[in-house]
Amino acid sequence: IINTLLEAGIPVNPGSSCGQTPLSVAATNGRAGVVRMLLERPELKLNCPDGIRGMTPLMHAIEQKHEEIVRLLLADQRTMVTLTGGRDRETPFMMAIRCDAEGIVREFLRHQEVDVAISAALMTGDASLKIGMNHAGDGVVRALLEDSRVDVNFSEADGVTALHLGVMMGRVNAVRMLVESGKVDVHAVCLDGGDTALGIAVREGHKEIEEVLLKAG
């Protein structure tokens, strides 16, 4: 039916009362076949935000964890990955990390044109690994660690790095991954309190993390 309507010349970009285009609706509802047909139309506008949360079709697909649709949209050069939307004005990559969508995060990282730092930190100044430590599971943290573009020692004015966050949150496996990557500065100091990661672990009583950090020297 969709293909028949498209061949009949039905417009592909009209917005509904809430500003959602057919592409946005298809992306939200996991209709990969419809998305594929719409992407074949040269007049299709891929980056139209809806009128409620300012989310693009790519963002809707990410939020619903429709990995195949995200892959289709990222493969189209018309898709803009640095637009922000949603309640927190996130970029698509930031949203994928926060949603703990490991497959989608890895799909982004496979696209060399995606600037990880900008895509993750365009509005907040935060870094992708810190967002992952705050919101995502070990799989996303591992994916970010494996990418050379990710700054594992990024900190803001307070000096807090992803390692500090992991220790504060008691994330033993994530801390172990950071340390074993050989990329993290285990001696970095938080400006608030002057603690290293080991100092935080001792203060918070995270014995297993203490052992991991002590082995790292």
C-alpha positions as CSV (number, residue, x, y, z in Angstrom):
1,I,0.0,0.0,0.0
2,I,2.8,2.4,0.9
3,N,4.6,1.8,-2.3
4,T,1.4,2.4,-4.3
5,L,0.8,5.7,-2.5
6,L,4.3,6.8,-3.2
7,E,4.0,5.9,-6.9
8,A,0.8,7.9,-7.0
9,G,2.7,10.9,-6.0
10,I,1.6,11.3,-2.4
11,P,3.8,13.9,-0.6
12,V,6.5,12.3,1.6
13,N,7.2,15.3,3.8
14,P,3.8,16.5,5.3
15,G,3.7,16.9,9.0
16,S,0.9,15.7,11.3
17,S,-0.8,17.9,13.9
18,C,2.2,17.1,16.2
19,G,4.7,17.8,13.5
20,Q,5.7,14.1,12.7
21,T,6.5,13.3,9.1
22,P,5.8,9.8,7.6
23,L,9.5,9.0,8.1
24,S,9.4,10.0,11.7
25,V,6.3,7.8,12.3
26,A,7.9,4.9,10.5
27,A,11.2,5.3,12.4
28,T,9.3,5.4,15.8
29,N,7.3,2.3,15.1
30,G,10.1,0.2,13.7
31,R,8.8,0.0,10.1
32,A,12.2,-0.6,8.4
33,G,10.6,-1.5,5.1
34,V,8.7,1.8,5.0
35,V,11.8,3.7,6.0
36,R,13.7,2.0,3.2
37,M,11.1,3.0,0.6
38,L,10.9,6.6,1.8
39,L,14.7,6.9,1.7
40,E,14.5,6.1,-2.0
41,R,12.7,9.4,-2.6
42,P,15.1,12.2,-3.5
43,E,12.7,14.9,-2.1
44,L,12.6,13.3,1.3
45,K,13.6,15.6,4.2
46,L,15.4,13.3,6.7
47,N,16.0,15.8,9.5
48,C,12.6,17.3,10.3
49,P,12.1,17.6,14.1
50,D,8.6,16.9,15.5
51,G,6.6,19.7,17.0
52,I,6.5,18.2,20.5
53,R,10.1,17.3,21.6
54,G,12.1,18.6,18.6
55,M,13.2,15.0,17.8
56,T,14.3,14.0,14.3
57,P,13.4,10.5,12.8
58,L,16.9,9.3,13.7
59,M,16.4,10.3,17.4
60,H,13.0,8.5,17.5
61,A,14.6,5.3,16.1
62,I,17.4,5.5,18.7
63,E,15.0,6.1,21.6
64,Q,13.0,3.0,20.5
65,K,16.3,1.1,19.9
66,H,15.4,0.2,16.3
67,E,18.9,-0.7,15.3
68,E,18.1,-1.6,11.7
69,I,16.4,1.8,11.1
70,V,19.3,3.7,12.7
71,R,21.7,1.8,10.3
72,L,19.6,2.8,7.3
73,L,19.4,6.5,8.3
74,L,23.1,6.7,9.1
75,A,24.0,5.2,5.7
76,D,22.1,8.1,4.0
77,Q,24.4,11.1,3.5
78,R,21.4,13.4,4.0
79,T,21.2,12.5,7.7
80,M,22.6,15.1,10.1
81,V,24.2,13.6,13.2
82,T,25.0,16.8,15.1
83,L,21.4,18.2,15.4
84,T,20.1,18.3,19.0
85,G,16.6,17.6,20.2
86,G,14.5,16.0,22.9
87,R,14.0,17.2,26.5
88,D,17.7,17.6,27.2
89,R,18.8,18.9,23.7
90,E,20.9,15.8,23.1
91,T,22.7,14.8,19.9
92,P,21.7,11.4,18.5
93,F,25.0,9.9,19.6
94,M,24.5,11.2,23.2
95,M,21.0,9.8,23.1
96,A,22.2,6.3,22.1
97,I,24.7,6.3,25.0
98,R,22.1,7.4,27.5
99,C,19.6,4.8,26.2
100,D,22.2,2.1,26.8
101,A,21.8,1.0,23.1
102,E,25.1,-0.8,22.6
103,G,24.5,-1.9,19.1
104,I,23.5,1.6,18.0
105,V,26.5,3.2,19.7
106,R,28.7,0.8,17.8
107,E,26.9,1.6,14.6
108,F,27.7,5.3,15.2
109,L,31.4,4.5,15.9
110,R,31.7,2.6,12.6
111,H,31.0,5.8,10.8
112,Q,34.3,7.6,10.7
113,E,32.6,10.9,9.8
114,V,30.9,11.0,13.1
115,D,33.0,13.2,15.4
116,V,32.6,11.5,18.8
117,A,33.5,14.5,20.9
118,I,31.2,16.9,19.1
119,S,28.3,14.4,18.8
120,A,28.5,13.5,22.5
121,A,29.2,16.9,23.9
122,L,27.7,19.5,21.7
123,M,25.5,21.1,24.3
124,T,26.7,19.9,27.7
125,G,30.5,19.9,27.5
126,D,30.4,16.4,28.8
127,A,32.4,13.5,27.2
128,S,30.9,10.3,25.7
129,L,32.6,8.0,28.2
130,K,31.4,10.1,31.2
131,I,27.8,9.9,29.8
132,G,28.3,6.2,29.4
133,M,29.5,5.8,32.9
134,N,26.5,7.7,34.2
135,H,23.8,6.1,32.2
136,A,24.9,3.0,30.2
137,G,26.0,-0.6,30.9
138,D,29.4,-2.2,30.6
139,G,28.8,-3.0,26.9
140,V,28.5,0.7,25.9
141,V,31.5,1.6,28.1
142,R,33.6,-1.1,26.4
143,A,32.5,0.1,22.9
144,L,33.6,3.6,23.8
145,L,36.9,2.5,25.2
146,E,37.7,0.6,22.1
147,D,37.5,3.7,19.9
148,S,40.6,5.8,19.7
149,R,38.6,9.0,19.2
150,V,37.1,8.9,22.7
151,D,39.0,10.9,25.3
152,V,39.0,8.6,28.3
153,N,40.5,11.2,30.6
154,F,38.2,14.1,29.8
155,S,37.2,16.2,32.7
156,E,35.4,19.5,33.2
157,A,36.3,22.3,35.7
158,D,35.8,19.9,38.6
159,G,38.5,17.5,37.4
160,V,36.1,14.5,37.6
161,T,36.9,11.9,34.9
162,A,35.0,8.8,33.9
163,L,37.2,6.8,36.2
164,H,36.3,8.9,39.2
165,L,32.6,8.5,38.3
166,G,32.9,4.8,38.0
167,V,34.6,4.5,41.4
168,M,31.9,6.8,43.0
169,M,29.2,4.6,41.6
170,G,30.9,1.4,42.6
171,R,31.1,0.1,39.1
172,V,33.7,-2.6,39.5
173,N,33.6,-4.1,36.0
174,A,33.6,-0.7,34.3
175,V,36.6,0.5,36.5
176,R,38.5,-2.7,35.7
177,M,37.9,-2.1,31.9
178,L,39.2,1.5,32.2
179,V,42.3,0.4,34.1
180,E,43.0,-2.6,31.9
181,S,42.7,-0.4,28.7
182,G,46.0,1.3,29.7
183,K,44.5,4.6,28.5
184,V,43.3,6.0,31.8
185,D,45.2,8.2,34.2
186,V,44.7,6.4,37.5
187,H,46.4,9.3,39.4
188,A,44.1,12.1,38.1
189,V,42.9,14.3,40.9
190,C,39.4,15.7,41.5
191,L,39.6,19.4,42.3
192,D,36.7,19.0,44.7
193,G,38.4,17.3,47.7
194,G,41.6,16.6,46.0
195,D,41.0,12.8,45.8
196,T,42.4,10.3,43.3
197,A,40.3,7.4,42.2
198,L,41.9,5.3,44.9
199,G,41.2,7.9,47.5
200,I,37.5,7.9,46.5
201,A,37.4,4.1,46.6
202,V,38.8,4.1,50.1
203,R,36.4,6.8,51.3
204,E,33.4,5.0,49.8
205,G,34.4,1.6,51.0
206,H,34.7,0.0,47.6
207,K,37.2,-2.8,48.6
208,E,37.2,-4.6,45.2
209,I,37.8,-1.4,43.3
210,E,40.6,-0.6,45.7
211,E,42.3,-3.8,44.7
212,V,41.9,-3.1,41.0
213,L,43.5,0.4,41.4
214,L,46.3,-0.8,43.7
215,K,47.3,-3.4,41.1
216,A,47.4,-0.6,38.5
217,G,50.0,1.2,40.6
